[in-house]
Amino acid sequence: MKRIHYIHLGMARSGTTWLHYNLIKHPEIDYKVSKENAFLYDSENGIPRYLEHFNSYEVSFNNHPYDWELPDSTLQKLDAFTTSYGISFRNPYEYLHSLKNYMREPHTGNDWVAKRIAEGQTDYVGAINRIKSSCKNPLLIMVVDDLIADPQKYVDAITAHMGLTQSVQVDTTKLNWRHYLIDIEFTADDVALINSSIDEFSDYMQRDFSHWKRNA
């Protein structure tokens, strides 16, 4: 990575495929790799393979919806040759609904929701703090609300964060928010934990996300 290398760390079900589709059209980005490549998930050869694929290009990016879950040690190694990062967050209730439907698993009880919460997948501030503790280069925090409101402005913010001087005209035809086929029931405890995480995220971002919250 000779000049610019940007990593979009996720999260899943938050427009990462659409973002990838638009960034690969950017005139200043001279190397693109398939979304959700598995370089960094090879514990033995991941970093060398990653460098081999990216190191010859002036401007490049990588985009994987689960990179925010990479081990701290991997994030720390990435930071040596990454110039900036980004991550997108979605209303956590919608995120869990969308993830469950994407996985196409029948929902039988509340264990699935409880497990996702226990894994920290709705603790957005915890995820941010962990990333920032391992990655010293700038992190741009985005929300899907802004993507829905103004897709062009959303991508422009990311390309500016990368340090690019040109814009790319976004294509909104592939921007689809699917209806949920599999419903999920949230217990009162689930709602209390998720709503608390939303409050923490609102405080961290200094922005009101109370419209994300649900009643128990």
Secondary structure, DSSP 8 states (H G I E B T S, - for coil): --SEEEEE---TTSSHHHHHHHHTT-TT--B---TT--GGG-TTTHHHHHHHHHTT-SEEEEE-TTGGGS-HHHHHHHTTT--EEEEEE--HHHHHHHHHHHHT----SSHHHHHHHHTTTT-HHHHHHHHHHH--S-EEEEEHHHHHH-HHHHHHHHHHHHT-SS------TT------SS-----HHHHHHHHHHHHHHHHHHTS--GGG----
